[in-house]
Amino acid sequence: MADYTVVLPSLGDDAGDEAQVSFVYVNPGDAVAIEADLLEMVTDKATFNVPSPKAGKITKVLVGEGDTVKVGQPICEMEI
């Protein structure tokens, strides 16, 4: 297994470069599939989920509910 860091992806042209974490779906030790929801994020224009880009096991969650996260910022670590 290899370590992999998941970062907040681009939010799209209209959404800006940061969003607030409204809900964390995963905990350390959780197994996730590709496209499984990791976080729910909110901007002033939209609410959206951040899907897992890979299948694996969550080892660390680096953000919490209420945190403001910038595009490209690490949000969790996983073993793939």
C-alpha positions, 0 to 999 in steps of 0.5 A, a space after each residue: 500500500 502507498 500513502 496518498 494525500 487527497 486535496 480539495 479539487 477545483 470548485 469551478 470558475 464561478 465558485 471561487 478558490 475556497 469552501 467551508 466544510 459542512 460535514 465530514 463523512 469519513 473517519 480514520 480507518 474507514 475503507 472508501 471506494 472511488 467516488 465515495 463522498 469524503 466531505 460536504 462543502 459549502 460556498 456562497 453559491 453551492 453545496 457539494 460533496 468531495 468524492 474520493 479520487 481513489 479507493 483505499 483506507 482513510 488514515 488521517 482526516 486533516 480538516 473538520 466541520 467549520 474549517 475553511 479550505 482552499 483549492 489544493 489544500 490537503 483534506 485527508 490522507 489514505 492508503 491506496 
